[in-house]
């Protein structure tokens, strides 16, 4: 199921991309893709909806960020060996975990704020996982049971 958020900035509606590539409004079933609604239980409910019965959203509508008001944005540094090598860094033996401001999450065609004193802005494409239930001290083999979904992300940093 391909979920997204469409509409003017700060007025997005939750939506789904149906099997024919049409964007469908699911706001009658869920008010937004936010921490209160992102759960594996809600995902199962959404999968049961007849998508073709939902109102269509024009494809020209702005696509917003994939989630609004996430609780955390946790990142893993130098997780791609080629990127570590191109930066001259040693490949870490353990994950480098750090936090990013949730305010940096924007839609695919939205502006990205670059600090005015930035000297070498860098970007890389990443895969972002949206966690769908409380997750603490889980075993590696249980991790996938906690994933609500994923999206592509551009990691923009200095």
C-alpha positions in Angstrom: 0.0 0.0 0.0 1.5 3.3 -1.1 0.5 6.0 1.4 1.2 9.7 0.9 0.0 13.2 2.0 -1.3 15.7 -0.6 -2.3 19.3 -0.5 -1.1 22.8 0.4 1.7 23.1 3.0 0.3 22.4 6.5 -3.1 21.4 5.0 -2.2 18.0 3.6 -4.7 15.1 3.5 -3.7 11.5 3.8 -4.0 9.6 0.6 -3.2 6.3 -1.1 -1.9 5.5 -4.6 -4.3 3.0 -6.1 -3.4 0.1 -8.4 -4.1 2.4 -11.5 -1.8 5.1 -10.3 -4.6 7.4 -9.1 -4.3 9.3 -5.8 -7.2 8.6 -3.5 -8.3 10.7 -0.5 -8.4 8.5 2.7 -9.2 11.3 5.1 -12.6 9.8 5.8 -10.8 6.8 7.3 -7.7 8.5 8.9 -7.2 12.1 9.7 -3.5 12.2 8.9 -0.3 10.2 8.8 1.0 11.2 12.2 2.2 9.2 15.3 -1.4 8.9 16.7 -2.6 7.1 13.5 0.5 5.3 12.3 0.0 1.8 13.6 0.1 -1.7 12.2 -3.6 -2.1 13.2 -4.6 1.0 11.2 -2.6 -0.2 8.3 -4.5 -3.5 8.2 -7.8 -1.5 8.3 -6.7 0.7 5.4 -5.8 -2.4 3.4 -9.5 -3.5 3.5 -10.9 -0.3 1.9 -12.2 -0.4 -1.7 -9.8 2.3 -2.9 -11.7 2.9 -6.2 -14.7 4.1 -4.1 -12.7 7.0 -2.6 -12.5 10.5 -4.0 -9.7 11.1 -6.5 -7.1 13.8 -5.8 -5.7 15.4 -8.9 -2.2 14.3 -9.8 -1.1 17.9 -10.0 -1.7 18.3 -6.2 1.4 19.0 -4.1 2.8 15.9 -2.4 3.8 16.7 1.2 6.1 14.9 3.7 5.3 11.3 4.2 4.6 11.8 7.9 3.7 14.8 10.0 4.9 15.5 13.5 7.0 12.4 14.0 8.2 11.8 17.6 11.8 11.1 16.6 14.0 11.1 13.5 16.8 8.6 14.2 19.6 8.3 11.7 22.5 5.9 11.1 25.8 7.5 9.9 28.2 5.9 7.4 26.0 2.9 6.9 26.9 2.7 3.3 30.5 1.6 2.8 31.1 3.4 -0.5 29.9 6.7 1.1 32.2 6.1 4.1 35.1 5.5 1.7 34.4 8.7 -0.4 34.5 10.8 2.8 37.8 9.2 3.8 36.2 7.8 7.0 36.8 4.3 8.3 33.9 2.0 8.0 32.5 1.8 11.6 32.3 -1.6 13.3 29.1 -0.5 15.2 26.3 1.7 13.9 26.7 5.5 14.4 23.3 6.6 15.7 22.3 10.2 15.8 19.2 12.3 15.9 18.0 14.9 13.3 15.5 17.6 13.8 12.0 16.5 12.7 11.5 20.0 11.2 13.8 19.0 8.4 11.2 16.6 7.0 9.6 18.0 3.8 7.8 16.9 0.7 9.7 15.8 -2.4 9.5 19.1 -4.2 9.5 21.4 -1.2 12.4 23.8 -0.4 15.2 22.6 1.8 16.7 25.2 4.1 20.4 25.4 3.8 22.2 27.3 6.6 23.6 30.6 5.2 27.1 29.7 6.5 27.1 26.3 4.9 30.4 25.7 3.1 29.9 22.2 1.7 26.4 21.0 1.5 26.2 17.3 0.8 23.2 15.0 0.0 22.7 11.3 -0.4 19.6 9.2 -1.1 18.5 7.1 1.9 15.8 4.7 2.7 13.7 5.8 5.7 11.7 3.4 7.8 8.5 4.5 9.6 8.1 2.6 12.8 4.6 1.5 13.6 4.7 0.6 17.2 6.6 1.2 20.4 10.1 -0.2 19.9 12.6 -0.7 22.7 15.3 -3.3 23.1 14.0 -5.6 20.3 15.9 -8.4 18.8 17.3 -7.9 15.2 15.1 -10.7 13.9 12.0 -8.9 15.3 12.7 -5.5 13.8 10.6 -6.0 10.6 7.5 -6.6 12.8 7.7 -3.0 14.0 8.0 -1.3 10.5 4.8 0.5 9.4 6.4 1.5 6.0 9.3 3.1 4.3 10.0 6.0 2.0 12.9 7.5 0.1 14.7 10.4 1.8 17.4 12.8 0.8 19.8 13.3 3.7 21.1 16.8 3.3 23.9 17.8 5.6 27.1 19.8 5.9 
